[in-house]
Amino acid sequence: MTPDGLSVQTAPDLTVGEPDQALTLAPFVLPVCLSHAECAALIALFEDRDAGRSRLTGGVAVSAVRSSSSLWFDDRDVPWLAGRLSGLAAKACREAFPFEIDGFEEGYQLLRYDAPSADAPDGDFYHWHVDIGGHGTARSRKLTLIVQLSAPESYTGGALELNADGTPETLPAEAGMGLAFPSFMPHRVRPVESGVRYSLVAWLHGPAFR
């Protein structure tokens, strides 16, 4: 049980790659992680709950760095989700990131990025950041998993970008697509210009990088 009351579940069958497997800096892409119906169910969960404004790692709200709405939840809310994310995680660990992984040690997060409003005149966004934090459960994050929930035609802007080698790369954004990359990798979400963008984020944890 995490400090915020969310239960955690160790991901099953997280087989890593060979010990001498080369680490790639390219994001791992799973074209179909969730069905469109499952994406819609998660969006409905978000809209049915009381979401709050997103905070930085450590619980600090800084609207100039991160502007979006977020909802934390766990396996009690969506029992089937761990299996879907474990499939994404297992493939990513076997084929791209030979990390020592223990499993999911915190809840999952749903995110909503809105178009410009009085509270966010430039639209919701998240500036360049990494997901590893200096304390709490964020310290042991090793692999970031992101699943696109919105259809790409339902919004403009809001591109997810990864900077692995000094050149930002725009990641694909098909509904239900799963992405994985090391949690130390800088990434950002560009401001949403119109419509609404929903996504799901989860983290795999393990011993400190060495």
C-alpha positions in Angstrom: 0.0 0.0 0.0 1.5 3.4 -1.0 1.3 6.4 1.3 -1.6 7.8 -0.7 -3.7 4.6 -0.1 -3.2 3.0 -3.5 -2.6 -0.7 -3.6 0.3 -2.0 -5.7 0.8 -5.1 -7.7 4.0 -6.8 -8.8 3.9 -7.3 -12.6 4.0 -11.0 -13.5 6.3 -12.6 -16.0 8.7 -9.6 -16.5 11.4 -11.5 -18.3 14.3 -9.3 -19.1 16.7 -9.5 -22.0 20.1 -11.2 -22.0 22.7 -9.7 -19.6 24.9 -8.5 -22.5 21.9 -7.1 -24.5 22.7 -3.6 -25.8 20.6 -0.8 -24.4 18.7 1.1 -27.0 17.8 4.7 -26.7 14.8 4.4 -29.1 11.4 4.1 -27.4 9.7 0.8 -27.6 6.3 0.9 -29.4 3.5 -1.7 -29.0 1.0 -0.8 -31.7 -2.0 -2.3 -29.8 -1.8 -2.3 -26.0 -5.4 -1.5 -25.3 -8.5 -1.8 -27.4 -10.6 1.2 -28.3 -13.3 0.0 -25.9 -10.7 -0.2 -23.1 -9.4 3.3 -23.9 -13.0 4.6 -23.7 -13.5 2.8 -20.3 -10.5 4.5 -18.8 -11.6 7.9 -20.1 -15.0 7.3 -18.5 -13.3 6.4 -15.2 -11.5 9.7 -15.4 -14.7 11.7 -16.0 -16.6 9.8 -13.3 -14.0 10.6 -10.6 -12.8 13.9 -9.0 -9.6 14.6 -10.8 -7.1 17.2 -9.5 -4.5 19.4 -11.1 -1.3 17.5 -11.8 1.7 17.9 -9.6 5.4 17.4 -10.1 7.3 14.5 -8.6 7.3 15.2 -4.9 3.8 16.6 -4.8 4.6 20.2 -5.7 2.3 22.0 -8.1 4.1 24.4 -10.5 1.7 25.5 -13.3 4.5 27.1 -15.3 6.1 23.6 -15.7 3.1 21.3 -15.7 -0.5 22.0 -16.5 -3.0 19.2 -16.8 -5.6 17.2 -14.8 -4.7 13.9 -13.3 -6.4 10.9 -11.5 -4.5 8.2 -9.6 -6.1 4.8 -9.4 -5.1 1.1 -8.9 -6.0 -2.5 -9.6 -9.1 -2.3 -7.4 -10.6 0.2 -9.8 -9.6 -1.6 -13.1 -8.6 -5.2 -12.3 -7.8 -6.1 -16.0 -5.3 -3.3 -16.6 -2.3 -4.9 -14.9 -2.4 -7.7 -17.4 -2.4 -5.4 -20.4 0.4 -3.3 -19.0 2.4 -6.3 -18.0 2.3 -7.5 -21.7 3.7 -4.1 -22.8 6.3 -4.2 -20.0 7.5 -7.8 -20.8 7.9 -7.1 -24.5 9.8 -3.8 -23.8 12.2 -5.5 -21.3 12.8 -8.5 -23.6 13.3 -6.5 -26.8 14.7 -3.1 -25.8 15.5 -2.5 -22.2 17.4 -5.2 -20.2 16.6 -3.7 -16.9 16.3 -5.5 -13.5 12.6 -4.9 -12.8 10.6 -5.7 -9.7 7.2 -4.6 -10.9 4.6 -1.8 -10.4 5.1 -0.2 -7.0 2.6 2.7 -7.2 -0.7 3.4 -8.7 -1.5 4.2 -12.3 -2.2 7.8 -13.5 -4.8 9.0 -16.0 -4.0 12.4 -17.5 -6.2 14.9 -19.3 -4.7 17.8 -21.3 -7.2 20.5 -22.3 -7.2 23.3 -24.9 -6.6 26.9 -23.9 -8.7 28.3 -21.1 -8.7 31.0 -18.6 -6.7 28.9 -16.2 -4.3 27.7 -19.0 -4.2 30.4 -21.7 -1.7 28.4 -23.8 -3.4 25.0 -23.3 -2.3 22.2 -21.0 1.3 20.9 -21.4 4.2 19.4 -19.5 7.7 20.9 -20.1 10.9 18.8 -20.4 11.3 16.5 -17.4 12.3 13.0 -16.3 10.2 10.7 -14.3 12.8 9.6 -11.7 12.4 11.6 -8.6 14.7 12.4 -5.6 12.5 10.7 -3.0 9.6 8.4 -2.4 8.5 5.7 -4.9 9.7 7.9 -7.8 13.3 7.2 -6.8 13.0 3.6 -8.0 11.2 4.2 -11.3 13.1 2.6 -14.2 10.7 2.2 -17.1 8.0 4.7 -18.1 4.9 3.2 -19.8 2.5 5.5 -21.7 -0.7 4.5 -23.4 -2.5 6.9 -25.7 -6.2 6.9 -25.0 -7.5 9.6 -27.3 -8.0 9.3 -31.0 -5.4 11.6 -32.7 -8.1 13.4 -34.7 -9.9 14.5 -31.4 -7.3 17.2 -30.6 -4.5 19.3 -32.1 -1.1 20.0 -30.5 -0.3 17.9 -27.4 2.5 16.0 -29.1 4.6 13.7 -26.8 8.3 14.3 -27.5 11.3 12.3 -26.3 14.9 13.6 -26.3 17.2 10.6 -26.2 20.3 12.2 -27.9 19.8 15.9 -28.1 17.2 15.8 -31.0 13.6 15.8 -29.9 11.5 13.0 -31.5 7.7 13.1 -31.7 6.3 9.8 -30.7 3.3 8.1 -32.4 -0.1 8.8 -30.9 -2.7 6.2 -32.1 -5.4 5.3 -29.6 -4.5 2.2 -27.7 -0.8 2.3 -28.6 1.7 1.6 -25.9 5.1 3.3 -25.5 8.0 2.4 -23.2 11.2 4.3 -22.5 13.7 4.6 -19.6 12.4 6.9 -16.8 15.6 8.9 -16.9 14.9 10.0 -20.5 13.8 13.6 -20.9 10.3 14.0 -22.5 7.6 16.6 -22.7 4.0 17.1 -23.9 3.5 20.1 -26.2 0.5 22.5 -25.4 -2.9 21.2 -26.6 -4.3 23.7 -29.1 -7.8 22.3 -29.4 -9.8 19.4 -28.2 -8.8 17.1 -25.3 -5.9 14.6 -25.0 -6.2 11.6 -22.6 -3.3 9.3 -21.7 -2.4 6.6 -19.2 1.0 6.6 -17.4 2.5 3.8 -15.3 6.0 3.1 -14.1 8.0 -0.1 -13.6 10.3 -0.1 -10.6 13.5 -1.9 -9.6 16.9 -1.5 -8.0 18.9 1.6 -8.7 20.7 1.9 -12.0 24.4 1.0 -11.8 
